[in-house]
Amino acid sequence: MSLIVQKYGGTSLASIERIKAVAEKIKKIKDDNNQLVVSVSAMSGETNRLIKVANQIHNNPSVREMDVLLTTGEQITISLLSMALHQINCDAISYTGPQVQIITDSKHGKARIKTIQDHKIRKSLAENKVVVIAGFQGVDINGNITTLGRGGSDTTAVALSATLKADECQIYTDVDGVYTADPRIEPNAKRMNVVSYEEMLEMSSLGSKVLQIRSVEFASKYKVPLRVLSSMIEKPKGTLITDEENIMEKVLISGIAHNKDEAKLSLINVANEPGTAYKILSAISDANIEIDMIIQGASDNEEMTNLAFTVNRNDFDNAKEILKRIGNEVNAKDIRYDNKVVKVSLVGVGMRSHTGIASRMFKALHKENINIQMISTSEIKISVIIDEKYLELAVRSLHDAFKLDMIREDNF
């Protein structure tokens, strides 16, 4: 008998019909001699609806009360799914995050899981029940309801898997796995059978929306076998995310990720002296703005330097105002702003043992006359900032250039 933890997202539970279909899928898996714990999100659109209602009441609602409000979305789903399972003679019981004591810190809206008390879950499993748990939520040591941030149901499922030492954690969504590129942009993108934790972490951080990055971090830390599957397919194969040591064939490139939420800010001709970069970038980070890529380069005058960096577009306006103030302090000759850029990245563990990847990437972009504005690298990824109008062309040209390097024969 295997213990499987599953997670179903909002699109998989968007209607009564889909909830019933998920219940049928769960019953089939349970009847195949498996124990099941299921983490669910709110029905598609419900969280946004609740946020809209809150904003009609108060233009800056308390983060504590927002957590109390938003967790009701998952509470609705767990009860409806449990009812649907009862209807088809599959015994089930629903629990909220606080009921099973998913203990978090006290950072409302972006809490982190500290521990999970598993005795209620194990007792219900011993009674041959499917355990349906609200994702995205927990409770702090003072009894306050907390939420884990958008996509937090993925993290709930992986944390439950780690606590229960599940045989596999299955993330059901509206896509049938992880692809070599976004299939909405590149129609020739292929589903990957297997990806390493490290590759998936890079792809998630670089813009891939398949999994929340914190869930992948959790899976990597506790070695939880993680599989991404489609709830819309009868017998999905999906993509297994596992330890690199378990992957027999290490491809050169695993995938191409992109991020549309980039904005670039540049200071031209600032003093080339110790402390200048610190003064500029610390002012940005002190405003709780996360900086992504950074480039510092020489200017026409060796006593001066140019500094450019990227932030999320949501932070663009705030970062602009800070730079206007800091720019005067460091005597910047000019400050330039651009929120019409995107990031495109190559990811693959095979990069560690191969040279020439960057030159092939740049050649493919040059062939399409796409200018590279910034470059960032690590052991297993190369990222570039380009004009957003070239996003689709860049993804397609890179996929074509590296398509023979993306073939992995592992079958799990």
N, C-alpha and C positions, 0 to 999 in steps of 0.2 A: 504493500500500500504506500502510495506516494503522497506527500503533503505539498500541495500547490497553492501558491498565493496568486490571485489574479487581480488586475485593476481594469476597470471599465471607465472610459472618459465620457464627457458630456455628450458628444455626438453619438456614442454607442447607446446612450440612454435618453435620446432626445424626444421620444414619444412613448406612449403606452405600448404601441406595437413593438418598438425596439426593446423596451424593457422586458416584454414577454419573450422576445427572441433571445435575449441574453439569458433569461431564466432557463429556457430550453437548452441552451448551450452548456450552462452550468450543470444542469441535471445530467446531461449525457456524460460529462467528464466525471461527475461524482459517481454515477452508476458504473463507471469503468474502474471501480475500486480505488478511488482517490479521495483524500480528505481535502476540503476546499475552504480557504479564507479569501473573501472577496472585498477589495477596497473600491469604493465608487466616488465619482465626482458628482456635482450637481448636474441636473439636466441642462443641455446646451442652451445658453442664453440666460439662465436663471441668475447667475452671479451678476451679470451686467444689469439685469433688471433690478436686482436688489440695490446695487450701487446707485442706479438712477433714482430709485425711490428715496434713498437716504439723502441724496443731494437736493431733492425737492423739499426735504424737511430742514436741512442745515447745510450751508455752503462749505463748512469745514468740520464734518462730524468727528467725534471722538474715535480714535483708533480702537479703543477697547470696545465701544458699542458697535463699531463696524464689524469686529470679529464675532460678536454675539449675533449680529444680523446675518452675516454671510454664511455662517455655519448651518443655518436652517436649510440652505439649498441641498446640502448632502443628507441632512436628516430626512428630508422628503424622499430622496432617492433610495436610501437604505430600507425605509419602511415599504415603499412600493415594490422594490425588487423582492423583498422577503415575502410579501403578499403573493406576488407572481409565482414564486417558488412553491408556496403552500398550495396554490391553485392546481399545480401539476404534481401534487403529492411528493414534494421534496422538502423535507423538514429544514427550516432555516430560522436564524435568529439575528436580529439587527442590533448593532451597538454604535453609539456615537464615540468619538475620540475620547472625551472625558470618561465615559462609562467603562472603557477598557484601560483607562489610565495611560494614555499616550502623553507622557510628561514632557513638557517643552520648557524653554526659557521664557522670559516675559516680554519678548519683543513682538508686540502686536503687529500683525500683517506680514511678518517675515520671521516667525519663530522657528527655532531649530529643535529637533527632537533630542531629548537627553536619555530617556529610558522608556520602555514599554512593559507594563505588567501583563504577563501572558496567562495567568491562571484562569481567568474567565474564558478566554479563547480556547484553551486546552480542555477545559471542562465541557464546553459546548461541542468541541470536536469529538470528545469521548462519547458524547450522547448522540453521535452520528448526524450532527447538524451542519449545514453550510453556515459559516459565520460571515455575516455581511457587515462591514465596518465603514463608517464615514471617513473618507479621505480628507486631506487638506486641513485637519483640525486636531487640536490637543488641548491640554490644560496645564497651567503653570502650578507651582507649589502652593500658590495662594488661592487656587480654585478658579482663577480667571480663564475663560475660554480664549484660546489663541488660534491663529491660522498660520499656515506655512508658506503663504505666498502663492501666486499663480502657478498652476501645475503641481501643487503640493500633494495631490493624490498619488502621483508617481512615487514621491518620497515616502509617503505612508506605506505603500505596498512593499517597497524595497526594505524599509525598516522593519516591517512585520516579518518579512522573509528572513531577515538576519536574526531577529529575536527568536523565531520559531524554528530556525534552521531548516527552512523549506527546501525541497528538492529543486524547485524552480519558481521564479517569479515571472509571471506572464502579464505584459502590459498590452491590453487590447485598445486599439484606437481605430481611426478611419483610414489608416494606411496599412499595407500588408508587409511592413518591415522598413528597414533602413536602405535607402537607395544610394547609388553612386553619385547622384545629383538630384536636385528637385525635379521630379518628373513633369511638373507643370511648366518648367522652363526647358528641360532637355528630354524630349520624348523617347530618346534611346537609353535613358538611364536604366540601370539594372538593379534589381533587388539583391542585396548581399546576404549570403547564407550565414556568415559569421563576421563579427567585428570585435576587436579587442576593447577592453575598458578604456585604455588610453586613447585610442582612436575616437571612440564615442565621446569621451570627455572633450577632446579638441573640437569635434564637429558640433557638439551642443554649445560650447562656448563661442564658436564662430558663426552661429546663426541657425543651425539645424533645429527645427522646432519639434522633432519627434519625441525627445525625452527631456525632462527638466534636468539641468546639469547636476543639481544636488542629489537627485536619485541615482545618477551614474556614479557620483563620488561615493555614495553609500554602498552601492553594489561592489565597486572596486575595493573599498576598504574591507568589507566583510566577505568578499569572494562569493557574492550571490549570483548564480546563473540567471541572466536576465534575457527574456525573449520578447520582442516586439511583434505583435500579431494584429490582424484585422478582424474586427468583430462582424464585418459585413460578408466574410467569406466562409463557406461551409467547412472546409478543411485547410486552414491557412498554414503555410510553412514558416513564414516570418523570418526574423533575423535574431540569431543568438549573440548576445554580448557576453563575453567571457574573458578569462585571463589569457594574455598573449601566449603563455606556455601551452595552452590547449589548442592553439591554432597551428595546424601542420604547415600550411602554405601561406607564407607571409608575402602578400602582394606589394608592389612598389607604391601604388596609390590606392587608398581605400575609397576615397570620395572627394567630391568638390562641395564645399559649403559656401554659403553667402549670407551676408547680413545687410539689410537695407536700412537699419537704424543707426547709421553712422553720420557724424558731423565732424568737420575738420576746422581747426583754428590755428592760425600762424602768427607769430610775432617776427617781424623783419628788422634786422640790425639792432639787436640788443647787446648790452655789454658782455663781452666774452671773458668772464671772470668767475671765480668760485662763488657759489651762492645764487647766481642768477636763475638757473633752472629750478633750484629749490624754492626760491621766492615765488616764482610763477606757478609751479605745479602744486606746491603746498597750499596755495590760496584756493586752487580748484578742489583739491581733495578735502580741505577743511569745510567746504560747502557740501560735502557728501556726494560729490560728483566723481564717478569712476572714470579714470583715464585708461584708454586702451593702447593705441600705438603712439610712440613718441619718436621724433627724429630731430636731432640737433646737427646742424651743418654749418660750414664756413660761409661767410658773406664776402663781399668785395674787399672789405677792410678786415685785416686779421685781428683787430682789436674788437671786432663785432662778430655776432653769430646770429643765425636764424633758428627758431624753435617752432616746431609744428607738432600737434597732437590731435587725437580724435576722442570724442565722447559720444554717448548715446544722444540721439536727436532730441529726446525728451528733456535733456539737460542743456541743449544748445543755447537757448536764450539766457539762462542763468550764467553759463560759462562766458558768454559774450560780455555781459555786464561786469563780471569779475575782471576779464582781460582789459577792458577799457580803463579800469582803475589801476591795475597792476602795470599796464603798458606805460603809463605816465611815470610810475615809480622806477622802471628799468630803462626809461627813455627810448622806448621802441620807436623806430622811424615810421613803421606802418604796422597795422593789425589787419589781418584778412580772415574772413569767415566764409565757410562753404558747407551748407547742409544738403548739398545735392551730390553726395558721394556714397559709395557702397564698398564693402569689403568682400573680396573673393579669395578663397583659400583652397589649397591642395592639402590633403591629410593622408598619411600612410606611414606605418611603422617601418616599411621597407626603405624609407628615405635614409635611415640610419646607416645602411650599408651600400648605398648607391650615390654616385656623384652626378652632377649635370642636370639635376631636376630643375633647379632655378632657371638655368639658361634655356631649357626646353619650354618652360612655362612662359618666360619673357619672349621667346621667339614666337610662340603661338599668339600672344597678345599683340606683338609688333606686326605680325602678319595681317591682323585685323585693324591696324592703326590705332590701337588702344593705348593711351598714355598711362604709365604707372606713376602715381603721385607719392606713394609711401610704400615701404616694404618692411615686413616683420617676419622673422623665422624662429623656429625651434627645431628640436631634433626630428620631429615628425610632422611639421607643417610649414608651409610658406603662404603668407597672406599679403595681398596687395590692396591698396586703396585706389579706386578708379572713379571716373565720372559715372553717375548712376544711369545715364542713358545707354551705357555700354554693358549693363549687367547681363542681360540675356545672351548677347553676342559673346561675352567673355566666358560664361559658363559653358555654352555650347562648343566654342572653339577649344577650350581646355579639355572638355570631355572627349572630344574627337581626337585631340592630340595624345591623350593618355589612355584611351579606351582599352588598348591591348595590355596595359599595365594594371588593369583593375580586375582581372580574372582570378577568382579564387575558387578552387575546386572542393574545399571542405564541405561535407554534407553532415549536418547535425540534425 
